[in-house]
Amino acid sequence: MRATEGEAAEWSVTDYLLAAVVDHLAAANWMFSLVNSDGESEQPDMPEPVPRPGQAGTTAEAPASLTPDSPEPLPAPHELSSFFR
C-alpha cells in the first residue's frame, strides 16, 4: 500500500493536523513556562515535536527558528511576555 499511496498510507491529513496541534500546544506551554518562571530557576527544555512518518528511529526536526542550536537566539522571557500582551 505504501508503494502506491506514499505517506498517505500511514497518516491522513487529519493525523498531520493533529500532530501540528500537539506541537504548537507544547510550544505554547513551553513559552508560557519561560515567561512565568523567575530568571534564576533552570529553564525548561524545548519540547520534542511529534515524530512524523518516514522518520523511523529519529525524532522529528523542529523548525530551525525554534531549535536551541540555531544561529538566531531564542526569545527571552520578557520578549515572549510582550508578544502575548
Secondary structure, 3 states (H helix, E strand, C coil): CHHHHHHHHCCCHHHHHHHHHHHHHHHHHHHHHHHCCCCCCCCCCCCCCCCCCCCCCCCCCCCHHHCCCCCCCCCCHHHHHHHCC
